[in-house]
Amino acid sequence: MPATRDDLMAFFDKLGIKTTTVDHRPVFTVAEGADIHARIPGAHTRNLFVKDKKGKLFLIVVLHDATVDLKQVHTLIGGSGRVSFGSPEQMMQYLGVVPGSVTPFGLINDTGQDLTAIFDAAMMQHEVLNFHPLSNDATTTISRDDLLAFARGCGHDPLVIAVTEEAKAQGL
């Protein structure tokens, strides 16, 4: 069984990570949540669950309005050939979430460390970040440093690299 929101919050407590969570209506896309973003301080994000031609899985986390060239991103993340979106079944298997709820907090469910987490360098310039807490009916705010501590606590060492056009333009 995938971790629940309560499991996630307990894991944060175990790691000494402080977060705040705001409940809201379910939102399935960044555009649907624009009014919610305006009410919650910090950088808002979007998450791409993709696989390469050999089936290697990646979770790419970027700012909500960032531009990612999906035809070229494999050259930046170490994929073998162009990437495509992972299936809902793979999403549930590895992250424990359904489409519309993808989040780096899903790393808690990737106990076999089967996917590679990629955090965009431009996103990581922000001290405070926002993500769904395993479901799209809430937003959890976490510090950048605590996001890294969380990922490492899940057995992942995320790559912080420039995968967006914005990060590349900033020379990050």
Secondary structure as UniProt FT lines:
FT   HELIX           5..15
FT   STRAND          20..23
FT   HELIX           31..33
FT   HELIX           34..39
FT   STRAND          43..51
FT   TURN            53..54
FT   STRAND          57..63
FT   TURN            64..65
FT   TURN            70..73
FT   HELIX           74..77
FT   STRAND          84..85
FT   HELIX           88..95
FT   TURN            99..100
FT   HELIX           104..109
FT   TURN            111..112
FT   STRAND          115..120
FT   TURN            121..122
FT   HELIX           123..125
FT   STRAND          128..131
FT   TURN            136..137
FT   STRAND          138..143
FT   HELIX           144..153
FT   TURN            154..155
FT   STRAND          159..161
FT   HELIX           165..169
FT   TURN            170..171
//
